[in-house]
Amino acid sequence: MPSRSAPTTAHLAALAETYGTPLWVYDLRVVDTALATVRAAIPDATLAFAVKANASGAVLRHLAIRGVGAEAITIGELARSLRAGIDPARVVVGGPAQDEALRALAREARVARVSLDSRSQWRDWCDEPDGWPQGTLAFVRVNPGLDPRTHEHMAVGKADSKFGLTPDEALALAREVASSGALAGFHVHAGSQLTDPSVHEGVLATLAPLYDALPQARELDLGGGFALPGYPLERLGALTDAWVRPRGLRLWLEPGRALVAAAGTLLTRVLHVKEGPRRHLIADAGMADLVRPALYGAEHPIHPVTVAGRVVGDDEALEALDVPTDVDGPLCENADRLGRDVRLPALASGDLLAVGLAGAYGLGMGSHYASHTHAAEVVIDAHGAAHLARRRQPLDALWADEVDAEAERTPA
């Protein structure tokens, strides 16, 4: 079995025994390591964590203490960020919607930056009674129209995506914003799960004439989307430094998965083993917990924590069975799968599995499909102690918001 950073298999087994499964476990020490890696590679960047990656209050509070800001696209994300203590001076409000409720909270909180995805967003902000919020500056989001070489659903920088404006449209809007004194600069998020910094070479080449034409633009937001593991952040740091420093620009980045993915583990227990030409392990977690494999074809490392009820040593070598094995979820969907062709030893009902790289886009993208209830969340602090961060959702939460027509009916 490959060696892994903390928590140990014994610790994971104990957590599953204490809190049940499925169970999300976030090791905040790993978050700190990822944060330090980003800051070492790109030390001058202002970091605004993409809250959609993991909106856990415990994670957000941890990042707030470490001076990380937030990128929020809904009123819920913004409210969570502020509740966690994130400084509004490090908040970027973005996204293609920016409805009235989000604008109202952003205005009240006096967030630092807003990324304008369309001209109509600019009009919505300016047409309110108080006009554009004083003290807030705007990025204009550019669609660079390039292929970021990632999954189609994540290729937000392609010309046919719904995000941003063409360079010509962005420049026209930026001139209008600049005339009101509200321009920060331009924003590009090329895509997610990016593996090659040359994508950003194309982005910067697209942006160069915009900055040349508009010297009032003093900031650059390059978004996030860095693939994990293995993205060469040092190369990106050298590339951006050589580009922003001569121009005297302030650089913003919006890392999400890069900060939290490696910190997260989804613990799931094997309910049934179905032998045959293809072995199926039916687990108690699936696409309603972690939808990325079904939605993106994402691959997550899956390791046994116990084999036949025995806790596996962290560095113990285990022989995998020579039979194609799928780790499947509990729902009646063929796409309900955590892993396909996973190399695993002989497991039995009751054995525990750890799904790795699960700290991003897990619970936040989870659903109540088939009236599935959300799992609990546990965080491991800097001292290695585990704390319950979110209780397991009770059954009555599934209908707590419903209105009972019979109970509400007034007697004749």
Backbone torsions as a table, in degrees:
resi	resn	phi	psi	omega
1	MET	NA	132.0	-178.6
2	PRO	-61.3	144.9	177.3
3	SER	-72.2	147.9	-179.3
4	ARG	-135.6	158.7	174.0
5	SER	-73.3	169.7	179.4
6	ALA	-55.6	150.6	5.6
7	PRO	-78.9	155.4	179.5
8	THR	-75.1	164.9	177.1
9	THR	-61.2	-37.2	178.7
10	ALA	-63.4	-40.1	178.1
11	HIS	-65.1	-44.0	178.8
12	LEU	-62.2	-42.3	178.8
13	ALA	-62.0	-40.2	179.3
14	ALA	-66.4	-38.7	178.7
15	LEU	-64.9	-41.7	178.6
16	ALA	-64.2	-36.9	178.3
17	GLU	-66.9	-37.8	-177.1
18	THR	-76.9	-43.9	-170.3
19	TYR	-109.8	-5.8	-180.0
20	GLY	81.5	177.3	178.5
21	THR	-131.8	157.8	-7.0
22	PRO	-61.8	155.9	-177.2
23	LEU	-147.1	130.2	172.5
24	TRP	-90.9	132.5	178.0
25	VAL	-125.7	123.3	178.9
26	TYR	-117.0	120.5	179.1
27	ASP	-95.0	106.9	-175.5
28	LEU	-68.2	-19.0	174.6
29	ARG	-65.9	-35.5	178.3
30	VAL	-71.9	-34.7	173.6
31	VAL	-59.5	-44.3	179.4
32	ASP	-61.4	-39.8	178.4
33	THR	-63.3	-44.8	179.4
34	ALA	-64.0	-41.4	179.8
35	LEU	-63.2	-43.7	179.0
36	ALA	-62.9	-36.5	179.1
37	THR	-64.5	-44.7	179.2
38	VAL	-64.9	-43.9	-178.0
39	ARG	-67.5	-33.7	178.4
40	ALA	-69.5	-36.3	-177.2
41	ALA	-78.4	-34.5	-176.5
42	ILE	-135.1	71.7	-167.8
43	PRO	-67.1	-24.1	-174.7
44	ASP	-93.4	1.3	-176.7
45	ALA	-80.6	142.0	168.5
46	THR	-85.4	123.7	-174.4
47	LEU	-99.6	125.7	175.1
48	ALA	-120.1	102.7	-175.7
49	PHE	-60.8	129.7	176.8
50	ALA	-72.9	101.8	-170.2
51	VAL	-62.0	-27.8	-179.8
52	LYS	-60.2	-22.2	-179.8
53	ALA	-67.1	-39.1	179.0
54	ASN	-165.5	108.4	-175.6
55	ALA	-96.6	14.4	178.3
56	SER	-56.6	130.3	179.1
57	GLY	-57.5	-37.3	-179.7
58	ALA	-65.3	-40.3	179.0
59	VAL	-68.3	-44.1	-179.4
60	LEU	-64.1	-41.0	178.3
61	ARG	-62.9	-40.0	179.0
62	HIS	-61.4	-44.2	179.7
63	LEU	-69.4	-36.6	179.0
64	ALA	-60.8	-42.9	179.8
65	ILE	-61.1	-30.5	-178.5
66	ARG	-92.1	13.5	172.6
67	GLY	78.9	17.7	178.9
68	VAL	-89.0	139.4	177.0
69	GLY	-88.8	-159.5	-176.8
70	ALA	-144.0	145.5	167.9
71	GLU	-110.6	116.7	-173.3
72	ALA	-121.2	137.2	-178.0
73	ILE	-117.2	-3.8	177.8
74	THR	-136.5	163.9	176.5
75	ILE	-63.3	-33.4	178.1
76	GLY	-63.7	-44.7	178.6
77	GLU	-64.3	-41.4	179.7
78	LEU	-66.2	-43.3	179.5
79	ALA	-62.8	-41.7	177.6
80	ARG	-62.2	-42.1	-178.5
81	SER	-63.7	-46.6	179.8
82	LEU	-65.3	-40.5	178.5
83	ARG	-61.2	-32.8	-179.2
84	ALA	-80.0	-5.6	178.1
85	GLY	93.3	13.1	177.9
86	ILE	-70.3	135.3	-175.9
87	ASP	-69.7	122.1	177.9
88	PRO	-57.1	-23.4	177.8
89	ALA	-68.9	-8.5	178.1
90	ARG	-120.3	23.7	-178.3
91	VAL	-106.3	134.3	171.3
92	VAL	-113.9	122.4	172.9
93	VAL	-94.9	124.3	-177.0
94	GLY	-136.8	-157.6	178.0
95	GLY	95.3	162.6	-175.7
96	PRO	-82.3	-3.9	-176.0
97	ALA	-103.0	-75.2	-177.1
98	GLN	55.8	63.5	-178.5
99	ASP	-73.8	178.5	-173.2
100	GLU	-60.2	-40.8	-178.3
101	ALA	-64.7	-42.7	178.3
102	LEU	-65.1	-42.4	179.9
103	ARG	-62.3	-39.1	-178.4
104	ALA	-64.0	-44.9	-179.6
105	LEU	-68.9	-39.5	178.3
106	ALA	-62.3	-39.6	179.2
107	ARG	-66.8	-44.5	179.6
108	GLU	-62.4	-40.5	-178.3
109	ALA	-78.1	-15.5	-177.3
110	ARG	60.0	54.8	179.9
111	VAL	-64.3	155.7	-173.9
112	ALA	-72.8	-45.1	-170.6
113	ARG	-137.5	148.0	171.4
114	VAL	-126.4	132.4	176.2
115	SER	-98.6	115.0	-177.5
116	LEU	-85.2	120.1	-177.6
117	ASP	-92.2	-13.9	-177.7
118	SER	-157.5	163.1	177.1
119	ARG	-66.1	-35.3	-178.4
120	SER	-66.2	-30.3	174.5
121	GLN	-61.8	-44.8	178.3
122	TRP	-58.1	-42.8	178.7
123	ARG	-64.3	-41.4	-179.8
124	ASP	-58.8	-45.2	179.1
125	TRP	-63.7	-45.4	-173.5
126	CYS	-75.3	-25.2	-177.2
127	ASP	-81.4	-6.5	177.6
128	GLU	-72.0	156.9	-174.6
129	PRO	-51.7	-37.1	-178.3
130	ASP	-90.1	1.2	-179.2
131	GLY	67.9	-163.8	178.3
132	TRP	-61.3	135.6	-175.8
133	PRO	-64.4	126.3	-178.9
134	GLN	-64.7	134.7	179.3
135	GLY	91.8	-13.1	178.1
136	THR	-97.9	136.7	177.2
137	LEU	-111.2	158.2	-174.7
138	ALA	-115.6	135.9	161.6
139	PHE	-91.4	148.9	170.1
140	VAL	-107.6	122.3	-175.2
141	ARG	-81.6	128.4	-178.2
142	VAL	-105.0	133.4	168.6
143	ASN	-94.0	110.2	-173.6
144	PRO	-74.7	-11.5	178.0
145	GLY	64.5	39.9	179.1
146	LEU	-124.9	163.9	-179.9
147	ASP	-91.4	110.1	-179.1
148	PRO	-80.1	3.0	175.2
149	ARG	56.8	57.5	177.3
150	THR	-143.2	-175.9	179.3
151	HIS	-59.4	144.0	-176.4
152	GLU	-53.2	-40.2	-178.5
153	HIS	-67.5	-19.5	-177.1
154	MET	-104.1	-2.8	-174.4
155	ALA	-86.3	68.2	-172.9
156	VAL	-77.7	-9.2	178.2
157	GLY	-93.7	4.7	177.7
158	LYS	-76.6	155.9	-174.1
159	ALA	-61.8	-29.8	-176.5
160	ASP	-93.5	8.3	178.2
161	SER	-78.0	166.1	-175.9
162	LYS	-84.3	-0.9	-169.9
163	PHE	-98.3	139.9	169.0
164	GLY	73.8	-174.2	-177.6
165	LEU	-121.8	154.0	174.0
166	THR	-61.3	158.1	-179.7
167	PRO	-53.7	-41.5	179.9
168	ASP	-65.7	-43.5	178.9
169	GLU	-65.3	-40.1	-179.4
170	ALA	-64.0	-41.0	180.0
171	LEU	-64.5	-41.0	179.4
172	ALA	-63.2	-44.5	178.9
173	LEU	-66.7	-41.2	-179.5
174	ALA	-61.0	-36.5	177.4
175	ARG	-63.3	-39.8	178.7
176	GLU	-66.0	-43.6	178.8
177	VAL	-63.8	-41.7	-179.4
178	ALA	-63.0	-35.6	-179.6
179	SER	-64.4	-21.4	177.5
180	SER	-93.6	-1.9	179.4
181	GLY	80.1	17.6	-173.6
182	ALA	-110.1	7.9	-173.6
183	LEU	-85.0	130.4	168.7
184	ALA	-94.2	-50.9	-178.0
185	GLY	165.9	-146.2	-176.5
186	PHE	-117.3	156.3	-177.2
187	HIS	-131.0	131.8	172.9
188	VAL	-135.7	128.1	167.8
189	HIS	-119.4	105.3	-170.3
190	ALA	-72.8	-30.2	-178.0
191	GLY	163.4	179.1	179.6
192	SER	-114.5	157.9	-175.7
193	GLN	58.8	41.3	175.9
194	LEU	-74.6	138.9	-177.1
195	THR	-115.6	-16.3	-171.3
196	ASP	-127.1	118.8	178.6
197	PRO	-61.4	-13.6	177.6
198	SER	-63.1	-21.8	173.8
199	VAL	-58.2	-41.5	-179.0
200	HIS	-74.6	-21.9	171.8
201	GLU	-62.3	-41.8	176.7
202	GLY	-65.8	-38.7	178.2
203	VAL	-61.8	-48.5	-177.4
204	LEU	-66.9	-33.7	176.4
205	ALA	-64.3	-35.7	177.1
206	THR	-68.9	-36.8	-175.6
207	LEU	-80.1	-24.2	-173.8
208	ALA	-52.7	-49.2	-179.7
209	PRO	-67.0	-25.0	178.2
210	LEU	-69.4	-44.6	178.5
211	TYR	-69.8	-34.0	177.4
212	ASP	-64.7	-34.7	-177.1
213	ALA	-82.3	-16.0	-172.2
214	LEU	-136.2	80.2	-177.4
215	PRO	-63.5	-13.3	176.3
216	GLN	-69.9	-18.1	178.9
217	ALA	-76.1	109.1	-173.7
218	ARG	-111.9	1.2	-177.7
219	GLU	-135.9	157.5	179.5
220	LEU	-138.2	127.5	175.0
221	ASP	-111.9	113.4	-178.3
222	LEU	-97.8	12.2	175.8
223	GLY	65.4	-145.0	-178.8
224	GLY	-145.8	-130.3	176.9
225	GLY	88.9	18.7	-176.8
226	PHE	-75.3	124.6	-178.3
227	ALA	-65.3	148.2	179.0
228	LEU	-132.8	135.6	-2.5
229	PRO	-87.1	170.7	166.6
230	GLY	99.5	-1.6	179.4
231	TYR	-68.5	130.6	-176.6
232	PRO	-79.2	80.3	-177.4
233	LEU	-60.9	-32.1	-179.8
234	GLU	-62.4	-38.6	177.9
235	ARG	-65.0	-41.3	177.8
236	LEU	-64.4	-40.3	178.6
237	GLY	-60.8	-43.6	179.2
238	ALA	-65.6	-40.0	-179.3
239	LEU	-64.6	-48.5	-177.3
240	THR	-69.4	-37.5	-179.5
241	ASP	-62.1	-43.1	-179.5
242	ALA	-67.1	-20.5	-177.3
243	TRP	-94.3	-43.7	-174.1
244	VAL	-84.7	-31.8	-174.7
245	ARG	-62.7	-48.0	178.9
246	PRO	-62.7	-26.0	-179.5
247	ARG	-89.2	-7.9	-179.8
248	GLY	67.0	36.5	-175.9
249	LEU	-95.7	148.6	169.9
250	ARG	-88.9	130.7	-176.7
251	LEU	-101.7	132.0	172.0
252	TRP	-113.4	143.1	171.8
253	LEU	-130.1	150.8	-178.5
254	GLU	-122.9	62.9	179.2
255	PRO	-68.8	141.3	176.5
256	GLY	-126.0	-81.0	-179.4
257	ARG	-58.2	-33.6	-178.0
258	ALA	-61.0	-27.3	-179.5
259	LEU	-89.2	-27.8	-168.6
260	VAL	-122.3	-17.0	-173.3
261	ALA	-58.5	-50.2	-176.3
262	ALA	-67.1	-18.4	-178.6
263	ALA	-79.7	-12.9	-171.7
264	GLY	-105.7	139.7	174.9
265	THR	-131.1	133.0	172.6
266	LEU	-101.8	116.8	177.7
267	LEU	-92.4	130.3	-179.7
268	THR	-139.9	145.7	-176.4
269	ARG	-105.8	140.4	177.3
270	VAL	-73.0	124.8	177.7
271	LEU	-93.0	-42.1	-177.4
272	HIS	-144.7	151.4	174.1
273	VAL	-120.2	122.5	179.9
274	LYS	-112.7	109.2	-177.5
275	GLU	-84.1	158.7	178.9
276	GLY	157.4	-168.7	177.1
277	PRO	-55.5	-30.9	171.0
278	ARG	-124.9	123.1	-179.0
279	ARG	-85.7	132.5	178.7
280	HIS	-115.0	121.5	172.2
281	LEU	-100.2	113.2	-179.9
282	ILE	-88.7	114.8	-175.5
283	ALA	-106.9	167.6	-179.3
284	ASP	-88.1	1.1	172.6
285	ALA	-119.1	149.7	-179.6
286	GLY	-162.0	-146.7	-172.5
287	MET	-67.0	-23.2	176.0
288	ALA	-72.5	-18.5	175.1
289	ASP	-96.5	-54.1	-176.8
290	LEU	-127.1	99.7	-173.0
291	VAL	-89.1	-9.5	-173.6
292	ARG	-56.1	-42.4	178.0
293	PRO	-61.0	-39.1	180.0
294	ALA	-74.7	-37.9	-173.6
295	LEU	-81.3	-41.8	-174.0
296	TYR	-115.2	-4.4	-169.7
297	GLY	68.7	24.4	-177.3
298	ALA	-65.4	145.2	177.8
299	GLU	-111.2	124.9	177.7
300	HIS	-115.2	136.6	175.7
301	PRO	-64.0	136.1	179.7
302	ILE	-126.0	123.8	-177.7
303	HIS	-126.4	146.7	175.0
304	PRO	-76.6	136.5	171.9
305	VAL	-94.5	-36.0	173.2
306	THR	-129.8	149.7	173.9
307	VAL	-128.6	119.6	-175.9
308	ALA	52.3	37.6	176.2
309	GLY	85.3	-5.3	-178.8
310	ARG	-99.1	131.8	178.6
311	VAL	-68.4	130.3	-177.9
312	VAL	-82.2	139.2	174.9
313	GLY	-68.3	150.6	-174.8
314	ASP	-60.4	-34.6	-178.4
315	ASP	-110.7	17.8	-177.1
316	GLU	-74.6	132.8	177.4
317	ALA	-83.8	125.9	-179.7
318	LEU	-118.9	139.0	-179.6
319	GLU	-89.6	121.8	179.8
320	ALA	-78.7	146.5	175.1
321	LEU	-69.4	143.9	-178.5
322	ASP	-88.9	63.6	178.7
323	VAL	-150.0	136.3	178.6
324	PRO	-56.9	129.8	-175.2
325	THR	-128.1	130.1	174.3
326	ASP	-110.9	140.2	170.7
327	VAL	-101.3	106.6	-172.2
328	ASP	-106.3	153.7	178.3
329	GLY	-87.7	-177.7	-172.5
330	PRO	-90.3	-1.4	-171.8
331	LEU	-95.0	162.0	-177.8
332	CYS	-86.6	62.5	175.9
333	GLU	-140.7	132.5	179.2
334	ASN	-67.2	-24.1	177.7
335	ALA	-79.7	-5.2	-177.9
336	ASP	-77.5	84.7	-171.7
337	ARG	-146.9	136.7	176.1
338	LEU	-93.5	-25.4	-179.2
339	GLY	-163.6	145.1	178.8
340	ARG	-121.8	141.1	-178.8
341	ASP	54.7	46.1	178.6
342	VAL	-84.5	135.1	178.7
343	ARG	-87.9	109.9	-176.4
344	LEU	-136.7	152.7	175.7
345	PRO	-75.8	-177.3	178.1
346	ALA	-69.1	115.5	-178.6
347	LEU	-113.9	159.8	-178.9
348	ALA	-126.3	164.7	174.6
349	SER	-54.8	135.9	-179.2
350	GLY	97.1	-14.3	178.3
351	ASP	-70.5	155.5	-173.4
352	LEU	-109.3	135.9	177.9
353	LEU	-117.9	147.5	175.4
354	ALA	-114.8	119.4	176.7
355	VAL	-96.0	116.5	-173.6
356	GLY	-91.5	176.3	-177.2
357	LEU	50.3	41.5	-172.0
358	ALA	-112.4	17.0	-177.3
359	GLY	-83.4	-3.1	-179.4
360	ALA	-126.5	140.8	175.9
361	TYR	55.7	41.7	176.3
362	GLY	-102.3	-94.3	-178.9
363	LEU	-58.8	-34.5	-179.0
364	GLY	-61.5	-29.1	177.2
365	MET	-102.8	6.3	179.4
366	GLY	-68.9	164.4	-176.3
367	SER	-138.0	170.8	173.9
368	HIS	-100.3	21.3	179.7
369	TYR	-54.1	137.7	-176.3
370	ALA	60.0	29.3	-179.0
371	SER	53.9	40.4	176.3
372	HIS	-76.9	134.3	178.2
373	THR	-94.8	150.6	-176.9
374	HIS	-74.1	145.6	179.5
375	ALA	-76.2	164.4	175.2
376	ALA	-77.0	162.3	176.1
377	GLU	-123.8	137.1	176.5
378	VAL	-125.4	139.3	173.7
379	VAL	-115.2	146.7	174.9
380	ILE	-108.7	121.9	-172.7
381	ASP	-84.6	-175.8	-175.2
382	ALA	-62.4	-20.2	-179.6
383	HIS	-97.1	2.9	179.5
384	GLY	86.4	5.3	179.4
385	ALA	-86.9	141.4	-178.6
386	ALA	-97.6	140.0	179.6
387	HIS	-134.4	139.1	174.6
388	LEU	-70.2	123.4	-178.7
389	ALA	-104.2	-27.5	177.6
390	ARG	-148.3	128.8	179.7
391	ARG	-70.5	153.8	172.9
392	ARG	-62.3	135.2	-175.3
393	GLN	-69.9	127.9	179.3
394	PRO	-77.0	160.2	-178.6
395	LEU	-58.3	-40.8	-174.6
396	ASP	-68.3	-11.2	174.3
397	ALA	-66.8	-22.3	-178.7
398	LEU	-67.0	-28.6	-179.0
399	TRP	-121.3	12.4	-176.5
400	ALA	-62.2	-30.0	-177.8
401	ASP	-91.5	-4.2	-177.3
402	GLU	-78.2	150.3	175.4
403	VAL	-102.2	121.8	-179.6
404	ASP	-80.9	108.1	-175.7
405	ALA	-59.7	-39.0	-179.3
406	GLU	-66.7	-41.6	-178.5
407	ALA	-68.4	-30.6	-177.0
408	GLU	-85.2	-12.4	-175.0
409	ARG	-69.3	132.5	179.1
410	THR	-82.8	129.6	-179.9
411	PRO	-58.7	142.0	179.4
412	ALA	-67.8	NA	NA
